[in-house]
Amino acid sequence: MSKIQEAQVILRELGLPDAQQNEISGYTLLALCNIKENDKWSKAFRQSHGVSKGIMNFISENYQKEYAPNTRETFRRQVLHQFVQAGIADYNPDIPDLPVNSPRAHYAISEIALETVKSYRTRNWKKALENFTSKIGVLKDKYSKDREMSRVPLKLSDGRVLMLSPGKHNEVQAAVVEEFASRFAQGSILLYAGDTENKDLHIDKETLEKIGIPITEHSKLPDIVIYDESKNWLYLIEAVTSHGPMTPKRIVELEEFMKNCKAGKIYVSAFPDFSEFKKHTTEIAWDTEVWIMEFPEHMIHFNGDRFLGPR
């Protein structure tokens, strides 16, 4: 294996999450250990590195892998921060009281990680790993537990609870089902709810097929689909936290996708707060609805002579 492949194996064995087992993470470990392509891991040594002039320069000079200057934050936020949490790296070991965002910020391989890494590909590797894990723990497991604890509950009308992955987007989705539907779509049923981790979190295939929506292509559906059978109204709702309101282009796509569905269609853009709504006001299509989680009792209608009805 090449040194970058070996570095990625080490990160996996040390218990780093999948996102910190990638190439950029592997190169970062090599830089922190001062390991070049032809070096043995036993030659690793501890030396403090800044991000740009230290780690990124080491990678460029020794592995001919160039990263753009603006990826400095990617190294810091997506790799080094997690390395510190995992006990693999120390932050500002030479000057611990450096202020946050100091240009002199630096990182070094931790002593325990250094001793562990130096045993890679020797008969002591497994024992060194066990020692590291017993003293530091496994970051992957910690992240998994934290993520489970912070999941967003979505309560369905039949009493069931779906657990959405954490994040503002799914908070808006849960509020749409629990707050919007109870006020503006009473008696309706949830046909579809996606999730940032699981696009098929909830899908009523039978009813979707019955009203003419091709469930084999449900990924084209918006975040939430609610159906009022008594009125034959279909609420198509996008939860907007950074992009994706009901634009004219999006509506044309949905109309084509649901051309065999005879239900009256109501297009809704749902926002977490008024400030997020203001960012998208020029994108929202006319004759659509806006609902804001911050003001759940109110709706905003974009023009036209109807309010909360099919287009």
C-alpha positions as YAML, in Angstrom:
chain: A
units: angstrom
residues:
- id: 1
  name: MET
  ca: [0.00, 0.00, 0.00]
- id: 2
  name: SER
  ca: [1.00, 3.60, -0.50]
- id: 3
  name: LYS
  ca: [1.59, 5.78, 2.55]
- id: 4
  name: ILE
  ca: [-1.72, 7.63, 2.05]
- id: 5
  name: GLN
  ca: [-3.58, 4.29, 2.03]
- id: 6
  name: GLU
  ca: [-1.76, 3.19, 5.16]
- id: 7
  name: ALA
  ca: [-2.64, 6.46, 6.86]
- id: 8
  name: GLN
  ca: [-6.30, 5.94, 6.07]
- id: 9
  name: VAL
  ca: [-6.16, 2.42, 7.49]
- id: 10
  name: ILE
  ca: [-4.60, 3.79, 10.68]
- id: 11
  name: LEU
  ca: [-7.36, 6.37, 11.04]
- id: 12
  name: ARG
  ca: [-9.99, 3.69, 10.62]
- id: 13
  name: GLU
  ca: [-8.30, 1.46, 13.18]
- id: 14
  name: LEU
  ca: [-8.06, 4.36, 15.62]
- id: 15
  name: GLY
  ca: [-11.84, 4.73, 15.44]
- id: 16
  name: LEU
  ca: [-12.23, 7.93, 13.43]
- id: 17
  name: PRO
  ca: [-15.63, 8.47, 11.80]
- id: 18
  name: ASP
  ca: [-15.94, 7.78, 8.06]
- id: 19
  name: ALA
  ca: [-15.68, 11.49, 7.26]
- id: 20
  name: GLN
  ca: [-12.20, 11.58, 8.82]
- id: 21
  name: GLN
  ca: [-10.90, 8.51, 6.98]
- id: 22
  name: ASN
  ca: [-10.69, 10.30, 3.62]
- id: 23
  name: GLU
  ca: [-7.67, 11.39, 1.64]
- id: 24
  name: ILE
  ca: [-7.30, 14.85, 3.16]
- id: 25
  name: SER
  ca: [-7.38, 13.31, 6.64]
- id: 26
  name: GLY
  ca: [-4.77, 10.74, 5.64]
- id: 27
  name: TYR
  ca: [-2.43, 13.40, 4.31]
- id: 28
  name: THR
  ca: [-2.93, 15.41, 7.49]
- id: 29
  name: LEU
  ca: [-1.89, 12.43, 9.62]
- id: 30
  name: LEU
  ca: [1.21, 11.95, 7.47]
- id: 31
  name: ALA
  ca: [2.13, 15.62, 7.91]
- id: 32
  name: LEU
  ca: [1.62, 15.54, 11.68]
- id: 33
  name: CYS
  ca: [3.82, 12.43, 11.88]
- id: 34
  name: ASN
  ca: [6.38, 13.86, 9.42]
- id: 35
  name: ILE
  ca: [6.20, 10.68, 7.37]
- id: 36
  name: LYS
  ca: [7.28, 10.70, 3.72]
- id: 37
  name: GLU
  ca: [6.46, 8.03, 1.14]
- id: 38
  name: ASN
  ca: [9.53, 5.89, 1.76]
- id: 39
  name: ASP
  ca: [9.68, 6.34, 5.54]
- id: 40
  name: LYS
  ca: [8.76, 3.65, 8.02]
- id: 41
  name: TRP
  ca: [6.07, 4.56, 10.53]
- id: 42
  name: SER
  ca: [8.55, 3.85, 13.30]
- id: 43
  name: LYS
  ca: [10.39, 6.99, 12.16]
- id: 44
  name: ALA
  ca: [7.42, 9.24, 12.98]
- id: 45
  name: PHE
  ca: [8.21, 12.15, 15.29]
- id: 46
  name: ARG
  ca: [6.33, 14.96, 16.98]
- id: 47
  name: GLN
  ca: [6.70, 18.47, 15.60]
- id: 48
  name: SER
  ca: [4.22, 21.32, 15.71]
- id: 49
  name: HIS
  ca: [2.72, 22.47, 12.41]
- id: 50
  name: GLY
  ca: [0.56, 25.39, 11.40]
- id: 51
  name: VAL
  ca: [-2.12, 24.61, 8.83]
- id: 52
  name: SER
  ca: [-1.00, 26.49, 5.70]
- id: 53
  name: LYS
  ca: [2.77, 26.79, 6.12]
- id: 54
  name: GLY
  ca: [3.07, 23.53, 8.00]
- id: 55
  name: ILE
  ca: [0.61, 20.80, 7.07]
- id: 56
  name: MET
  ca: [-0.40, 21.96, 3.60]
- id: 57
  name: ASN
  ca: [3.20, 22.73, 2.63]
- id: 58
  name: PHE
  ca: [4.36, 19.32, 3.86]
- id: 59
  name: ILE
  ca: [1.72, 17.60, 1.73]
- id: 60
  name: SER
  ca: [2.63, 19.68, -1.34]
- id: 61
  name: GLU
  ca: [6.38, 19.18, -1.02]
- id: 62
  name: ASN
  ca: [6.38, 15.48, -0.16]
- id: 63
  name: TYR
  ca: [3.29, 14.11, -1.90]
- id: 64
  name: GLN
  ca: [2.81, 16.62, -4.74]
- id: 65
  name: LYS
  ca: [-0.78, 17.03, -3.67]
- id: 66
  name: GLU
  ca: [-1.88, 20.63, -3.99]
- id: 67
  name: TYR
  ca: [-4.73, 22.07, -1.96]
- id: 68
  name: ALA
  ca: [-6.06, 25.55, -2.71]
- id: 69
  name: PRO
  ca: [-5.37, 28.21, -0.05]
- id: 70
  name: ASN
  ca: [-9.09, 28.46, 0.73]
- id: 71
  name: THR
  ca: [-9.15, 24.83, 1.88]
- id: 72
  name: ARG
  ca: [-7.31, 25.86, 5.04]
- id: 73
  name: GLU
  ca: [-10.64, 25.99, 6.87]
- id: 74
  name: THR
  ca: [-11.52, 22.53, 5.58]
- id: 75
  name: PHE
  ca: [-8.34, 21.16, 7.19]
- id: 76
  name: ARG
  ca: [-9.12, 22.97, 10.40]
- id: 77
  name: ARG
  ca: [-12.86, 22.28, 10.70]
- id: 78
  name: GLN
  ca: [-13.23, 18.91, 9.00]
- id: 79
  name: VAL
  ca: [-9.99, 17.19, 10.00]
- id: 80
  name: LEU
  ca: [-7.93, 18.79, 12.76]
- id: 81
  name: HIS
  ca: [-10.86, 19.61, 15.01]
- id: 82
  name: GLN
  ca: [-11.88, 15.94, 14.99]
- id: 83
  name: PHE
  ca: [-8.26, 14.81, 15.42]
- id: 84
  name: VAL
  ca: [-8.08, 16.85, 18.63]
- id: 85
  name: GLN
  ca: [-11.39, 15.41, 19.85]
- id: 86
  name: ALA
  ca: [-10.12, 11.90, 19.12]
- id: 87
  name: GLY
  ca: [-6.91, 12.42, 21.07]
- id: 88
  name: ILE
  ca: [-4.79, 12.13, 17.93]
- id: 89
  name: ALA
  ca: [-3.62, 15.75, 17.86]
- id: 90
  name: ASP
  ca: [-2.85, 18.46, 20.42]
- id: 91
  name: TYR
  ca: [-3.96, 22.04, 19.76]
- id: 92
  name: ASN
  ca: [-1.39, 24.78, 20.43]
- id: 93
  name: PRO
  ca: [0.86, 22.52, 22.56]
- id: 94
  name: ASP
  ca: [3.76, 24.98, 22.38]
- id: 95
  name: ILE
  ca: [1.72, 28.03, 23.45]
- id: 96
  name: PRO
  ca: [-1.47, 26.76, 25.14]
- id: 97
  name: ASP
  ca: [-2.81, 30.25, 25.93]
- id: 98
  name: LEU
  ca: [-2.85, 31.48, 22.32]
- id: 99
  name: PRO
  ca: [-6.09, 33.36, 21.58]
- id: 100
  name: VAL
  ca: [-8.64, 31.75, 19.28]
- id: 101
  name: ASN
  ca: [-7.95, 32.47, 15.58]
- id: 102
  name: SER
  ca: [-4.36, 33.45, 16.30]
- id: 103
  name: PRO
  ca: [-2.20, 33.21, 13.15]
- id: 104
  name: ARG
  ca: [0.28, 31.28, 15.30]
- id: 105
  name: ALA
  ca: [-2.20, 28.43, 15.92]
- id: 106
  name: HIS
  ca: [-0.55, 25.04, 15.51]
- id: 107
  name: TYR
  ca: [-1.10, 21.32, 15.94]
- id: 108
  name: ALA
  ca: [1.09, 18.34, 16.87]
- id: 109
  name: ILE
  ca: [0.54, 14.60, 16.99]
- id: 110
  name: SER
  ca: [-0.33, 13.62, 20.56]
- id: 111
  name: GLU
  ca: [2.17, 11.55, 22.50]
- id: 112
  name: ILE
  ca: [-0.13, 8.54, 22.81]
- id: 113
  name: ALA
  ca: [-1.11, 8.67, 19.13]
- id: 114
  name: LEU
  ca: [2.56, 8.97, 18.14]
- id: 115
  name: GLU
  ca: [3.51, 5.87, 20.11]
- id: 116
  name: THR
  ca: [0.55, 4.00, 18.64]
- id: 117
  name: VAL
  ca: [1.29, 5.00, 15.05]
- id: 118
  name: LYS
  ca: [4.97, 4.06, 15.37]
- id: 119
  name: SER
  ca: [3.95, 0.47, 16.01]
- id: 120
  name: TYR
  ca: [1.91, 0.19, 12.79]
- id: 121
  name: ARG
  ca: [2.85, -2.91, 10.75]
- id: 122
  name: THR
  ca: [4.64, -4.45, 13.70]
- id: 123
  name: ARG
  ca: [3.50, -7.25, 15.99]
- id: 124
  name: ASN
  ca: [2.81, -4.66, 18.68]
- id: 125
  name: TRP
  ca: [0.16, -2.86, 16.64]
- id: 126
  name: LYS
  ca: [-2.89, -4.61, 18.08]
- id: 127
  name: LYS
  ca: [-1.70, -4.10, 21.66]
- id: 128
  name: ALA
  ca: [-0.92, -0.44, 20.96]
- id: 129
  name: LEU
  ca: [-4.42, 0.03, 19.50]
- id: 130
  name: GLU
  ca: [-6.02, -1.52, 22.56]
- id: 131
  name: ASN
  ca: [-4.01, 0.78, 24.79]
- id: 132
  name: PHE
  ca: [-5.01, 3.84, 22.75]
- id: 133
  name: THR
  ca: [-8.69, 2.89, 22.74]
- id: 134
  name: SER
  ca: [-8.76, 2.14, 26.46]
- id: 135
  name: LYS
  ca: [-7.26, 5.53, 27.29]
- id: 136
  name: ILE
  ca: [-8.83, 7.73, 24.62]
- id: 137
  name: GLY
  ca: [-11.97, 5.91, 23.47]
- id: 138
  name: VAL
  ca: [-13.40, 5.73, 19.97]
- id: 139
  name: LEU
  ca: [-14.61, 9.01, 18.50]
- id: 140
  name: LYS
  ca: [-16.85, 7.22, 16.00]
- id: 141
  name: ASP
  ca: [-18.87, 5.67, 18.83]
- id: 142
  name: LYS
  ca: [-19.11, 8.97, 20.70]
- id: 143
  name: TYR
  ca: [-20.35, 10.77, 17.59]
- id: 144
  name: SER
  ca: [-22.89, 8.03, 16.99]
- id: 145
  name: LYS
  ca: [-24.26, 8.27, 20.55]
- id: 146
  name: ASP
  ca: [-24.37, 12.08, 20.44]
- id: 147
  name: ARG
  ca: [-26.18, 11.94, 17.10]
- id: 148
  name: GLU
  ca: [-28.79, 9.51, 18.40]
- id: 149
  name: MET
  ca: [-29.40, 11.69, 21.45]
- id: 150
  name: SER
  ca: [-29.93, 14.79, 19.32]
- id: 151
  name: ARG
  ca: [-32.36, 13.29, 16.80]
- id: 152
  name: VAL
  ca: [-35.57, 15.20, 16.08]
- id: 153
  name: PRO
  ca: [-38.85, 13.40, 16.94]
- id: 154
  name: LEU
  ca: [-41.63, 13.67, 14.37]
- id: 155
  name: LYS
  ca: [-45.02, 12.67, 15.78]
- id: 156
  name: LEU
  ca: [-47.54, 11.18, 13.36]
- id: 157
  name: SER
  ca: [-51.30, 11.45, 13.72]
- id: 158
  name: ASP
  ca: [-51.59, 7.72, 14.50]
- id: 159
  name: GLY
  ca: [-49.32, 8.12, 17.52]
- id: 160
  name: ARG
  ca: [-46.15, 6.75, 15.95]
- id: 161
  name: VAL
  ca: [-42.93, 8.74, 16.29]
- id: 162
  name: LEU
  ca: [-40.28, 8.93, 13.58]
- id: 163
  name: MET
  ca: [-36.80, 9.98, 14.60]
- id: 164
  name: LEU
  ca: [-35.28, 12.42, 12.12]
- id: 165
  name: SER
  ca: [-31.55, 13.00, 11.93]
- id: 166
  name: PRO
  ca: [-30.44, 16.16, 13.77]
- id: 167
  name: GLY
  ca: [-30.34, 19.52, 12.02]
- id: 168
  name: LYS
  ca: [-32.38, 22.64, 11.32]
- id: 169
  name: HIS
  ca: [-33.81, 21.24, 8.08]
- id: 170
  name: ASN
  ca: [-35.43, 18.32, 9.86]
- id: 171
  name: GLU
  ca: [-36.63, 20.55, 12.69]
- id: 172
  name: VAL
  ca: [-38.61, 22.47, 10.07]
- id: 173
  name: GLN
  ca: [-39.95, 19.22, 8.62]
- id: 174
  name: ALA
  ca: [-41.15, 18.05, 12.02]
- id: 175
  name: ALA
  ca: [-42.81, 21.41, 12.63]
- id: 176
  name: VAL
  ca: [-44.57, 21.22, 9.25]
- id: 177
  name: VAL
  ca: [-46.17, 17.90, 10.16]
- id: 178
  name: GLU
  ca: [-47.02, 18.82, 13.74]
- id: 179
  name: GLU
  ca: [-47.74, 22.57, 13.53]
- id: 180
  name: PHE
  ca: [-48.64, 23.47, 9.94]
- id: 181
  name: ALA
  ca: [-50.78, 20.40, 9.24]
- id: 182
  name: SER
  ca: [-52.73, 20.73, 12.49]
- id: 183
  name: ARG
  ca: [-53.66, 24.32, 11.60]
- id: 184
  name: PHE
  ca: [-53.98, 24.43, 7.83]
- id: 185
  name: ALA
  ca: [-54.48, 20.82, 6.72]
- id: 186
  name: GLN
  ca: [-56.63, 19.29, 9.44]
- id: 187
  name: GLY
  ca: [-57.69, 15.72, 8.79]
- id: 188
  name: SER
  ca: [-54.94, 15.19, 6.22]
- id: 189
  name: ILE
  ca: [-52.56, 12.25, 6.14]
- id: 190
  name: LEU
  ca: [-48.79, 12.23, 5.69]
- id: 191
  name: LEU
  ca: [-47.88, 10.45, 2.46]
- id: 192
  name: TYR
  ca: [-44.18, 11.18, 2.33]
- id: 193
  name: ALA
  ca: [-41.45, 12.57, 4.56]
- id: 194
  name: GLY
  ca: [-37.80, 12.51, 3.62]
- id: 195
  name: ASP
  ca: [-34.81, 12.82, 5.90]
- id: 196
  name: THR
  ca: [-31.33, 14.17, 5.30]
- id: 197
  name: GLU
  ca: [-29.99, 10.68, 6.07]
- id: 198
  name: ASN
  ca: [-32.88, 8.56, 4.81]
- id: 199
  name: LYS
  ca: [-34.86, 9.86, 1.84]
- id: 200
  name: ASP
  ca: [-37.52, 7.18, 2.37]
- id: 201
  name: LEU
  ca: [-38.10, 7.71, 6.07]
- id: 202
  name: HIS
  ca: [-41.87, 7.59, 5.62]
- id: 203
  name: ILE
  ca: [-43.69, 6.75, 2.40]
- id: 204
  name: ASP
  ca: [-47.32, 5.68, 1.90]
- id: 205
  name: LYS
  ca: [-46.81, 3.85, -1.39]
- id: 206
  name: GLU
  ca: [-50.39, 2.59, -1.62]
- id: 207
  name: THR
  ca: [-52.00, 6.02, -1.42]
- id: 208
  name: LEU
  ca: [-49.41, 7.67, -3.65]
- id: 209
  name: GLU
  ca: [-50.06, 5.07, -6.35]
- id: 210
  name: LYS
  ca: [-53.79, 5.45, -5.88]
- id: 211
  name: ILE
  ca: [-53.71, 9.20, -6.60]
- id: 212
  name: GLY
  ca: [-51.40, 8.81, -9.59]
- id: 213
  name: ILE
  ca: [-47.90, 9.58, -8.26]
- id: 214
  name: PRO
  ca: [-45.14, 7.27, -9.55]
- id: 215
  name: ILE
  ca: [-43.55, 6.03, -6.34]
- id: 216
  name: THR
  ca: [-40.61, 4.55, -8.23]
- id: 217
  name: GLU
  ca: [-39.37, 8.12, -8.63]
- id: 218
  name: HIS
  ca: [-40.30, 9.45, -5.21]
- id: 219
  name: SER
  ca: [-36.91, 11.15, -4.89]
- id: 220
  name: LYS
  ca: [-38.37, 13.88, -7.08]
- id: 221
  name: LEU
  ca: [-40.96, 14.64, -4.45]
- id: 222
  name: PRO
  ca: [-40.56, 17.62, -2.13]
- id: 223
  name: ASP
  ca: [-39.58, 17.15, 1.51]
- id: 224
  name: ILE
  ca: [-43.14, 16.66, 2.79]
- id: 225
  name: VAL
  ca: [-46.30, 15.47, 1.00]
- id: 226
  name: ILE
  ca: [-49.64, 15.70, 2.84]
- id: 227
  name: TYR
  ca: [-53.00, 14.62, 1.40]
- id: 228
  name: ASP
  ca: [-56.53, 15.78, 2.29]
- id: 229
  name: GLU
  ca: [-58.73, 13.04, 0.88]
- id: 230
  name: SER
  ca: [-62.03, 14.80, 1.63]
- id: 231
  name: LYS
  ca: [-61.03, 17.80, -0.54]
- id: 232
  name: ASN
  ca: [-58.68, 15.87, -2.82]
- id: 233
  name: TRP
  ca: [-55.96, 18.43, -2.04]
- id: 234
  name: LEU
  ca: [-52.28, 17.59, -2.11]
- id: 235
  name: TYR
  ca: [-49.89, 19.74, -0.05]
- id: 236
  name: LEU
  ca: [-46.39, 19.74, -1.55]
- id: 237
  name: ILE
  ca: [-43.98, 21.30, 0.94]
- id: 238
  name: GLU
  ca: [-40.30, 22.18, 0.77]
- id: 239
  name: ALA
  ca: [-38.49, 22.79, 4.07]
- id: 240
  name: VAL
  ca: [-36.08, 25.62, 3.36]
- id: 241
  name: THR
  ca: [-33.03, 26.21, 5.53]
- id: 242
  name: SER
  ca: [-30.44, 27.26, 2.96]
- id: 243
  name: HIS
  ca: [-31.89, 26.54, -0.46]
- id: 244
  name: GLY
  ca: [-34.86, 25.09, -2.23]
- id: 245
  name: PRO
  ca: [-38.14, 27.07, -1.96]
- id: 246
  name: MET
  ca: [-40.98, 26.54, -4.42]
- id: 247
  name: THR
  ca: [-39.49, 28.31, -7.43]
- id: 248
  name: PRO
  ca: [-41.18, 28.49, -10.86]
- id: 249
  name: LYS
  ca: [-38.67, 25.93, -12.15]
- id: 250
  name: ARG
  ca: [-39.38, 23.54, -9.28]
- id: 251
  name: ILE
  ca: [-43.12, 23.77, -9.86]
- id: 252
  name: VAL
  ca: [-42.75, 23.01, -13.58]
- id: 253
  name: GLU
  ca: [-40.71, 19.93, -12.63]
- id: 254
  name: LEU
  ca: [-43.28, 18.76, -10.10]
- id: 255
  name: GLU
  ca: [-46.21, 19.39, -12.45]
- id: 256
  name: GLU
  ca: [-44.54, 17.24, -15.10]
- id: 257
  name: PHE
  ca: [-43.64, 14.55, -12.58]
- id: 258
  name: MET
  ca: [-47.21, 14.42, -11.23]
- id: 259
  name: LYS
  ca: [-49.05, 14.88, -14.54]
- id: 260
  name: ASN
  ca: [-51.22, 11.82, -13.85]
- id: 261
  name: CYS
  ca: [-52.22, 13.02, -10.39]
- id: 262
  name: LYS
  ca: [-55.67, 14.67, -10.46]
- id: 263
  name: ALA
  ca: [-55.56, 16.02, -6.93]
- id: 264
  name: GLY
  ca: [-55.49, 19.78, -6.47]
- id: 265
  name: LYS
  ca: [-51.95, 20.82, -5.71]
- id: 266
  name: ILE
  ca: [-50.91, 23.34, -3.08]
- id: 267
  name: TYR
  ca: [-47.26, 24.38, -3.10]
- id: 268
  name: VAL
  ca: [-45.75, 25.51, 0.19]
- id: 269
  name: SER
  ca: [-42.29, 26.80, 1.13]
- id: 270
  name: ALA
  ca: [-41.65, 26.32, 4.85]
- id: 271
  name: PHE
  ca: [-38.98, 28.38, 6.62]
- id: 272
  name: PRO
  ca: [-37.53, 28.21, 10.14]
- id: 273
  name: ASP
  ca: [-37.71, 31.98, 10.68]
- id: 274
  name: PHE
  ca: [-38.39, 35.30, 8.99]
- id: 275
  name: SER
  ca: [-34.72, 36.05, 8.32]
- id: 276
  name: GLU
  ca: [-34.36, 32.85, 6.27]
- id: 277
  name: PHE
  ca: [-37.56, 33.66, 4.42]
- id: 278
  name: LYS
  ca: [-36.25, 37.10, 3.42]
- id: 279
  name: LYS
  ca: [-33.21, 35.51, 1.76]
- id: 280
  name: HIS
  ca: [-35.46, 33.70, -0.71]
- id: 281
  name: THR
  ca: [-38.31, 36.12, -1.40]
- id: 282
  name: THR
  ca: [-37.22, 36.80, -5.00]
- id: 283
  name: GLU
  ca: [-37.13, 33.06, -5.80]
- id: 284
  name: ILE
  ca: [-40.58, 32.04, -4.57]
- id: 285
  name: ALA
  ca: [-43.15, 31.36, -7.31]
- id: 286
  name: TRP
  ca: [-46.38, 33.31, -7.50]
- id: 287
  name: ASP
  ca: [-49.59, 31.58, -6.38]
- id: 288
  name: THR
  ca: [-47.74, 29.55, -3.76]
- id: 289
  name: GLU
  ca: [-47.85, 29.61, 0.02]
- id: 290
  name: VAL
  ca: [-45.23, 30.44, 2.64]
- id: 291
  name: TRP
  ca: [-45.27, 29.14, 6.19]
- id: 292
  name: ILE
  ca: [-42.75, 30.22, 8.83]
- id: 293
  name: MET
  ca: [-42.06, 28.01, 11.84]
- id: 294
  name: GLU
  ca: [-41.38, 31.12, 13.95]
- id: 295
  name: PHE
  ca: [-44.99, 32.30, 13.36]
- id: 296
  name: PRO
  ca: [-46.94, 29.03, 13.09]
- id: 297
  name: GLU
  ca: [-50.43, 30.60, 13.19]
- id: 298
  name: HIS
  ca: [-49.86, 32.64, 10.03]
- id: 299
  name: MET
  ca: [-49.50, 32.04, 6.30]
- id: 300
  name: ILE
  ca: [-48.22, 34.26, 3.51]
- id: 301
  name: HIS
  ca: [-49.79, 33.95, 0.06]
- id: 302
  name: PHE
  ca: [-47.82, 35.07, -2.96]
- id: 303
  name: ASN
  ca: [-50.30, 37.01, -5.13]
- id: 304
  name: GLY
  ca: [-53.25, 35.50, -7.00]
- id: 305
  name: ASP
  ca: [-56.92, 35.42, -6.03]
- id: 306
  name: ARG
  ca: [-56.84, 32.25, -3.94]
- id: 307
  name: PHE
  ca: [-55.50, 31.56, -0.52]
- id: 308
  name: LEU
  ca: [-54.42, 28.04, 0.42]
- id: 309
  name: GLY
  ca: [-56.07, 26.23, -2.43]
- id: 310
  name: PRO
  ca: [-55.01, 24.36, -5.55]
- id: 311
  name: ARG
  ca: [-53.40, 26.38, -8.33]
...
